[in-house]
Amino acid sequence: MCAPRRVADFDGDSPDVNTTREVIDMSDTVCTTAARTPASGTSEESAAYFEKRSLKQGSVNWVLLMGLGVAYVISGDFSGWNYGIAQGGWLGMVIAFLVMGAMYLFMVLGLAEMSSAMPVAGAGYGFARRALGKTGGALTGFAILVEYAICPAAISTFIADYVHALGLFSEVPSALIIAVFFAVFVGIHILGVGEALKVIFGITFIAVVALGVYVAGIAPHFSAANLFDIAPEGAGSSVALPHGIVGVLSALPFGMWLFLAVEGVPLAAEESSDPKRDMPRGIIGAMLLLLLTGSLVLVLTAGGAGAAFTGSAAAPLVDALNAVGEPMLATFVNYAGLAGLVASFFSTIYSGSRQAFALSRAGYLPKFLSVTGSRKTPHASLLMLGILGYALAVGVGNGSILLNMAVFSACVSYAMMNLSHILLRKNEPEMERGFSAPGGSTTTVISLVLSLVAMCSTFVVDVLAAVCTLGVLVVLMTYFALYSRHYLVGNAPEEEFAALQVAEADLA
């Protein structure tokens, strides 16, 4: 077999393994050849195949990775999460935030460990491929891909609404605004990963500054009495939980809005300067900052303007500042808040393209999607996802429905990635890891259970969105079962990691 690989990727290989392997240095990659017959339904591609499908290595450090992680989520701090208060009351939303925060934190620790051991562009798909086999890897990869294909579409509709709400380009149709955003930001991604992530970092910084201004403006108006101003309704309700336990369950998906997509950081592994060090730092740093920002907006918005007001606000931060008599700050946050939406839009396009690239390179998707240009960016995947995202945004036209679809698909991938970490911890304790998750697999067991609960809760909030997304996953898995599993690339990095595990097990 012959696949591009950084020498560091094989640092963990035992020198005692009694197998034939030829290593040929190819500048920043190596080509490995093992004496084995390709598995049924797989092919061994040449170095030329991978040369046309290679990303730019060493272009991303941990600071940019942390910025990427925050960028995925930052738009959720500005709107959307607050509808969880309407579902479950303020305390119900707090419970949802804490439960979903624990799910994400424990999952992120597991992802940090796995990405330091297997730094490949496939990320979650690669981890599941090694732990669960081809079918498990396919389901995980497709679930991640669907999430990141739908998220930009959903966010683009919010951007168009936001632009019109600000009084900008009021005569321009939303479809045209969405088209311009997709064209500009897909184009920037095609120019190069370093350029794209620096733009993402800058936009995200503006959004974080806006959150800081918001906190400073709303904090003096905080009153604990405002947190519980929703009247109890229905059996089992109370002042603390005005809609009872059912309300708490309904609030869970909105708790996810404050963290959704942070798990995409490992998709940049092959472009990282030092993935064993950078991946854990980047994703854990992003998660900790998101826990802080989520806590601040959840407590201060309801405490400043009232829980009932917050639960129905279209733009909760801006509306809250106006409600407490801070119109100048509200105007600033209103304009700067657009940066948060753009950051999440921009970053989810990036991750969707990397997931499509990895699945295509390994044969799970059509192989032309993994071809990279002179700037080492997967332009075919970027263009395909841009066209698909635009079609979804204009065709569906409802960002909330699209986001609920993305949440369901995300929950499927979370369950699979948590299970992968649990099995890799159990079956491969000697695997070299640059980072070890505190608590081992105990924390990912908790995250697995919570991800299944969150998946069920999506049916409570929007059964149509959940069923539609499930249908899309069934179609993709049917494609895999009937066609693509017969044409997998056995020496793609993610497939090769799995093959090495089998070979080492046989030798042991």
N, C-alpha and C positions, 0 to 999 in steps of 0.2 A: 504494500500500500504506500501511497505517497501523498502526504497532506502537509500544507504549511503549518508550522508550529514554532513558537518561540522556545528556545532551549530551556528556559525556566519552567516550561510546562512539564518537563520530564524530570525535574529535580527530585521528585519523590519516588522515581522508579528504583527498585532495589537492584544493586549491582550484581546480586547473586542469582537473578532470574536467569535460568538456563534456556534461553531462546535466542534465535538468530535475529539480530536487528542491526541494520546499517544506517548510520546517521550521516547525513550530508549537509554541511553548512550552506545555507542560502541567504547570505547577508543577515537580515533580521528574522529569518525563519529557518526551520530545518525540515528536511524531508526524511521520513522514517519508513523503513521497509521491514515488515515482519513476515516470517515464514509461516503463512497460514492461508487457507483457502477462504475466499469470500463466503460469507453466510448466504443462505438461500434468499433470493430476492434483493440482494445488494450488489453493487458494482464497486470497483476500485478505480477512482479517477486519477488522472495524471497531475503532475505539478502545474501544467499549463491551465488545467481546469480551476485550480485553487488560486493561481496567480490572477485570474480574471475575477476572482471572488474574494478579495482580501481587503480588510479595513486598514486604516492608518493607525499604526501602533504608536504608543507613547505620546498621544496628543491630548490626553486628559489626565489631570491630577485629582487628588482627593477633594480639593476645594471646589473644583468645577463639578465633581460628582455630587457633593453635598448640595451645591446650588441647583443641580439637575433634580435631585430628590425633592427639594423644597418647591421648585418650579412646577413639578407635576401637580402639587396639591394646593398651592397658595390661593388659587381662585376660589377654592372651597371655603376659605376664611371670610370671603367677601359676600357670599350669598349661597343659598341652597340649604345649608346646615340648619338654618333657623326654623325651617318647616318641621323639624323634629320636635320643636317645642310645642307647635300646634298639635302634634300627634300625641305626645306624652307628657306635656307640661315641662317646666324647667328642670325639675328633679329627674323626670323620666329621660330627658335629653342628656343630663349629666351622667346618668347610669349608662345610657347608650354610648356616650363618649368614652367613659372609663372602660367599658367592656370591649368596645371596638379598638380603643387605644391599646389595651392589653393584647388583643389578637394581633394587631399590627406590630407592636413592639416585639413580642415573642417570635413572630414569623420573621421579622427583620433580622433578629439575632441569628436565627437558623440560616437565612439567606446570606448573611455576612460570612458565616462559616463555610457554606457550600461554595460561594463564589470565590473565596480565597483558595479553596482546594481545586476547583474546576473553573478557571477564569475563561469562559467562552461566551460568545455573543448570544448563544441560545439560552443562557441563564436558566430560568426555571424549567424549560423544556429539557435542557442538558442534564439538570439534576434528576428530573423524573425519569429521563431515558436510562440513566445508570441504575436508579433504584427500582424502577417499576417496569422496565422493558419498553419495547417500541410502542405498544398501544398506550401505555401510561404516559410516555413522552409525547406522543401525538396529541392526546387529549389535553395535556397541560399546555403544550405549545399553542394549540388552536384556541384554547380559552384565553390565554394571554393576548394572542393576536386579535381576537374579537374585541377584547376590552380596549386595546389601544387603537383599533380601527374606528370604534364607535366614539371614544372620548373626544377626539378633535372635532367630530361632527357635532356632538352635543355642545361643546364649548363655543364653536363658531356661531351657533344660533344665539347663544348668550351674548357674544361679542356684538353681533348685529343689533340685538335689542338694546344693548348698553350704549352703542354709538348713537342710535336714534333717541334714546332717553336723554342723552347729553345735549341733544339739539344739533348734533353734527350730521351733515349729509342727509338731512331729513327727507329730501326728495329722491334719494338713491334707494332702489329696492334692496331688501335684505339679501336676496340671492346674489346680487352684484357685490355687495360688501363681503359676503362669505367667499365668493370667488376670488376677490382681490387678496384676502388674507391667506387663502390656501396657496395661491400662485406665488406670493411674495415669500412666505415662510418655507414652503417646499423648496423654492429656488435657493434660499439661503442654506438650507440643509444640503442641497446638492453641491454647493460651493466647497464645503468642507466641514468636518466635525468640529475642529478647533474653533473655527469662525462661528459656527452655529452655537456651540455651548457657551462661548464668551458673550454672545448676544443674549442668550437665555439668562446667563448670570446677571447681566446688566439690568434686564427687564425685571428679574426677580428681586433685585436689590431695591428698585423703585417701589415695588409692591410691599416689601418688608418695611421700608421707610414710612409708607402710607399707614401700615398697621401701627407703627410706633406713634405716629401723629394721632391716630384714632384713639389709642389707649390713653394718651395724655389728655385728650379732650373729653373723653367720656368718664374717666375715673372719678373726677370730683363730683359727679352727679349720681354716684352709686348709692343705692339704698337696698338693704336686704329685703324689705317689704315688697319691693317690686318683683322679686323672683317668684312670688306665689300669688299673683293677682288673677289667675285663671280660675273661673268657677268650676267646682266639681260637677261631673256629668255622668250619669249612669251608675249601675251597680258596681260596687267595689272601688269606687272613686273616693278621693279625699283632696284636701287642699294641696297636699304635697304631690299627689299623683292624680290629677283631675280626670284622667281617662283610664285609671287603673293599670293593671299589669299588661293588658292588651295594648295600651298606649305606649308602654315601654318597648314592647316588641316591635311596634310599628315605627318607633324612633330609631331602631338599630341601623337601618340603611343610611339614615341621615347622619348618624355618628361616623359612618364610613367616609362621608364626604370630606371630613377634615383630615383624612389620611389616604384616600383612594389614589392609587398609582405610584406611591412611594417605592413599592416593590420593584419598579422598573429600573432602578439604579444598576443592578448587575448586568443589564443588557449592554452596558458600555464596557464590559470587562476586557474585550480584545483591543480596545482603544486606550486602555489605561496605561499609565507609565509604569506602575508597579501594582498589579491587581491584588496580590496577596496582602499588601499593606493598605492600598487605596480603597478597595471595595468596602472593607469593614468600617474604616473611618468615614467614608462618604455617606453610606446608607444609615449608619447609626447616628451620625451627626445630624443628618436631615431629619430623622425620626424624632430626636430629642427637641429640635427647634420647633417642629410641628406640634408636638405635645404642648409646648409653651404657648405658641400662638393660638392654638385651638382653645386652650384653657382661658386665655385672656378674653377672646371674643365671646365665648359662651357665658362667662360670668359677668363681664362688664356691660355687654349689650342688654341683656335681660335686666340686670341690676340698675342700669341707667334709664332705659326707656320703658321697662316693664315687660314681663314675659308675654302677656297677651298681645301687646303691640309688636314685639319682636317676631312672634310666631307667624304673623301674617304679612310682614314687611317684604316688599319685593327686593329692596336693597337695604338689608338690615343695618349695616354700619352707617351708611349715609342718612337713612331715615332716622336712626337713633340720634345722631348728632343734631339733625334739624329739630327733632322733638324736644331735646334738652336745651335748645337755644344756642347752638354753635354753628351757624350757617356758613361762616367762612371756612372752618375746618371741614365741614360737610362737602363744600365745593371742591376743596383740595383732594379729599379722600375719594370723591366721586370720579374725578379725572384720573387720579393715580390708580384707582381700583381697576381701571381698564388694563393696566399693566399686569395685574394678577391674572386676569383672564387670558391675556396674550401669552404670558409665561407658561401657563398650563397647556394652552393650545399648541404652542411651539414645541414643548418638551414631549408631549404625547405623540406628536408626529415622529419625533426622533425614535422613540422606543418602539413604536409600531413598525417602523422600517427595519430596525435591527432584528426584531422577532421574525418578520417575514424573510429577511435575509438569511437568518440561521436555518429556518425551516426549509427554505428553498435550496440552500447550499447542500443540505443533507438529503434532499429529494422528497420531503414531505409535501412541498408545494412545487409548482412548475419551476424548473431550474433557471429560467431566464430572469427570474425575480432577484436572484442573488448576484447578478453581474454588477461589478463596480466600475466606475469610470476612472479617468486619470487622477482624480482627486480622492480616490479610494472611498467613495460614498456609494451606497446602493441606490443608484438613481432610478432603476426600474421599480424597486419596491416603494420608493418615495412617491413616484408618479402614480403608481397604482393605488396606493393608500390615499393620496390626495384626491384623485378622481372619485374613489369610493366614498371618502368622507364628505365630499361636496354633494354627491348624489344622495347620501343619507340625510344630510342637513336640510337640503331643499325638498327632498321627497317626503320625509317624515315631518319636518318643520317644527317639532316639539322637542326642545332640549331636555326637558325633564324625563320624557319617555326614553329618549336615547341614553340618558345617564343611568336610568334604572336598568336598562339592558346591559350597560357596561358593568354595573355593580354585580348583577347576577353572574356574568361571565368571570368577573374577578374572583368571586367567592369560590367558583369551581376550581380556578387555578390555585387559590390559597389552600384549599383542602389537599390538592395534589402535591403542592410544594412542601407543606408541613409533613405530609405522609412520607415524602421522599427523604426529608431530613431525619425523621424517626428511623426509617429503614437503613439509611446509610450509617447512622450512629450505631445501630444494632449489628449490621452485617459487615461493616468495614471500619472498625474502630481504629485500625492502624493507618488509615488514609492520612497522608500528610495534609495538615490544615494550617493556614497562616493565622487563623483566628479560631478560637473555640468558644461556642455559645455558652454563656453562663447558664447553669441549670441543665445543660445537655438536652436530651430529648424531652424532658419533663415539660419544659416551656412550650415546645412545639406540639406536644399532645394537647395542652390547653388551647393553643391557637387553632389546632385542627377542630376541636369540638366547637369552639366559638365560630369558626368559619362555616361549619355546617348549620349552626343556629342562624347565622346571618343569611345564608343561602335560603333557608326556609322563610325568613322574615321578608324577603323580596316578594314572595308570593302574596303576602299580606298587603304590601304597599301597592304593587302593580303586577297583578297576575298575568296580564297580557304581555307586558315587557319580558317577564321571566320566561313565559312559554315561547315567545318568539325567539329569544336568545337560545333557549334549549334546542329549538328547531334548527337554528343555524349550526350549532355544535354537532347535531346529529348528521346534518348534510356533510360537514367537513370530515367527520369520522367515517361516514360511508365512502367518501372519496378516498380516504386513507385505506380502508379495508378492501375496497374493490380495485384500486389502482396504485396509489403511490407507494404502498408498502412493498410492492414488487420491484420498485426502482430506487431504493434508498442507496445513498452513497456511503459505503462501509468505512471509508477513511476520512469522512467529515469529522471535525474535532469532537462534536458531541457524541457521535457514534463510536469514535475511537476510544473515548474515555470509557464507554460501556464495554467495548471489546477488551480493553486492557484489564478491566476488573474480572471478566470471564477467564482470560488467559492466566492471570495471576492465581485465581481460584483453582484452575485446573492444575497448575504447577504445584500449588500447595498440597 
